Amino acid sequence: MIESAWVTLRRRLVESYDELRILLTRRLGSEDLARETLHETWLRLDRVDDVSVLRNPDAYLARVALNLATDRQRLETRRARKSDVNAILDDIVEDAPGQAERLESRRDLAIFEEAIGELSERRRDILIAARLDQEPHQKIADRLGISKRMVQIELKYALQYCKSRLERK
């Protein structure tokens, strides 16, 4: 009986692969990531331990895949934050900055502050909450009454705008 439950799940995964791939592609924003997540789901189903009675194998598979997708997104977010910090640390010069560097830094800061001031109020709030206050995206979304995905999109555009302003200097 135990083996047949896992076999049933693997069979349902194969049968509903396209629907799950579409769901995950929408959730992750990438078909490749969706396929990788479904592969990980298949590997998770290669078990011999006990599985409780499944009333809805499709819902179970979707939940397993979505949980894996969420774990993947969290990992990618942590990696992105770590790479941001590493990039900043790489830019720090060991020697004390000279007069020219201090002046350039002040100009960059002024341009950055100006760019933030040019953002829409919502984008500015999202940028400050996410980057300065380190507020989780879901908390920002709840506070602003928008989706987490919209927070990510607005943050991306805010950062791109600030970056383009700094590059134009």
C-alpha positions in Angstrom: 0.0 0.0 0.0 2.8 2.4 0.8 4.5 1.9 -2.5 1.3 2.3 -4.4 0.7 5.8 -2.9 4.1 7.0 -4.1 3.6 5.3 -7.4 0.3 7.1 -7.7 1.9 10.5 -6.9 4.7 9.9 -9.5 2.1 8.9 -12.1 0.0 12.0 -11.3 3.1 14.2 -11.6 3.7 12.8 -15.1 0.1 13.3 -16.1 -0.3 16.8 -14.7 3.3 17.9 -15.6 2.2 20.6 -18.1 -0.4 22.2 -15.7 2.2 22.2 -12.9 4.8 23.7 -15.2 2.5 26.5 -16.2 1.6 27.2 -12.6 5.3 27.3 -11.5 6.4 29.3 -14.6 3.9 32.0 -13.5 5.1 31.8 -9.9 8.8 31.8 -10.6 8.8 33.8 -13.8 11.0 31.3 -15.6 10.1 28.1 -17.4 13.6 26.7 -16.7 13.2 27.2 -13.0 9.7 25.6 -13.2 11.2 22.5 -14.9 14.0 22.3 -12.3 11.5 22.5 -9.5 9.4 19.8 -11.0 12.5 17.6 -11.3 13.2 18.2 -7.6 9.6 17.3 -6.9 10.0 14.0 -8.7 13.1 13.3 -6.7 11.2 14.0 -3.5 8.6 11.4 -4.5 11.3 8.7 -4.7 10.7 7.5 -1.2 9.9 4.3 0.7 8.6 5.8 3.9 4.9 6.0 4.9 2.6 8.4 3.2 -0.7 9.3 4.7 -3.9 8.7 2.7 -4.1 11.2 -0.1 -7.5 12.7 -0.9 -6.2 14.9 -3.6 -2.8 13.8 -5.2 -2.9 16.8 -7.6 -3.1 19.3 -4.7 -0.4 17.4 -2.8 1.9 17.6 -5.9 1.2 21.3 -6.4 1.9 22.0 -2.8 5.2 20.1 -2.8 6.2 22.0 -6.0 5.2 25.4 -4.7 7.0 24.8 -1.4 10.2 23.9 -3.4 9.7 27.0 -5.5 9.3 29.2 -2.4 12.5 27.6 -1.0 14.3 28.3 -4.2 13.1 32.0 -4.3 14.3 32.5 -0.7 17.7 31.0 -1.5 18.0 33.3 -4.6 17.0 36.3 -2.5 19.7 35.5 0.1 22.3 35.0 -2.6 21.3 38.3 -4.2 21.6 40.2 -0.9 25.0 38.5 -0.3 26.2 39.5 -3.7 25.1 43.1 -3.2 27.1 43.3 0.0 30.1 41.6 -1.6 30.0 44.1 -4.5 29.9 47.0 -2.0 32.7 45.6 0.0 34.8 45.1 -3.2 34.3 48.8 -4.0 35.7 49.9 -0.7 39.2 51.1 -1.0 41.6 50.2 1.8 43.3 53.6 1.8 41.6 56.6 3.2 39.9 58.4 0.3 41.6 61.5 -1.0 40.0 64.9 -1.5 38.9 64.0 -5.1 37.3 60.8 -4.0 35.4 62.5 -1.2 34.1 65.1 -3.5 33.0 62.5 -6.0 31.3 60.5 -3.3 29.4 63.5 -2.1 28.3 64.2 -5.7 27.2 60.6 -6.1 25.3 60.8 -2.9 23.6 64.0 -3.9 22.7 62.5 -7.3 21.3 59.4 -5.5 19.3 61.5 -3.1 17.9 63.5 -6.0 17.0 60.3 -7.9 15.2 58.9 -4.9 13.3 62.2 -4.6 12.3 61.9 -8.3 10.7 58.4 -7.7 7.0 58.1 -7.2 5.9 58.0 -3.6 5.2 54.3 -3.7 8.5 53.4 -5.3 10.4 55.6 -2.9 8.6 54.0 0.1 9.3 50.5 -1.3 13.0 51.3 -2.0 13.5 52.7 1.5 11.6 49.9 3.3 13.3 47.1 1.4 16.8 48.4 1.2 17.3 50.7 4.2 14.9 49.2 6.7 15.4 45.6 5.5 11.6 45.1 5.7 10.4 41.8 4.1 8.7 42.2 0.7 5.5 40.5 2.0 5.2 43.0 4.9 5.7 45.9 2.5 3.0 44.4 0.1 0.6 44.0 3.0 1.2 47.6 4.2 0.7 49.0 0.7 -2.2 46.7 -0.3 -0.3 45.3 -3.3 1.1 41.9 -4.2 4.6 40.8 -3.2 5.4 40.5 -6.9 4.4 44.1 -7.4 6.8 45.1 -4.6 9.6 43.2 -6.4 8.8 44.9 -9.7 8.6 48.4 -8.2 11.8 47.8 -6.3 13.5 46.7 -9.5 12.4 49.8 -11.4 13.4 52.1 -8.5 16.9 50.6 -8.4 17.3 50.7 -12.2 16.2 54.4 -12.2 18.7 55.3 -9.5 21.4 53.4 -11.2 20.8 55.1 -14.5 20.9 58.5 -12.8 24.2 57.7 -11.3 25.6 56.4 -14.6 24.5 59.7 -16.4 26.5 61.9 -14.0 
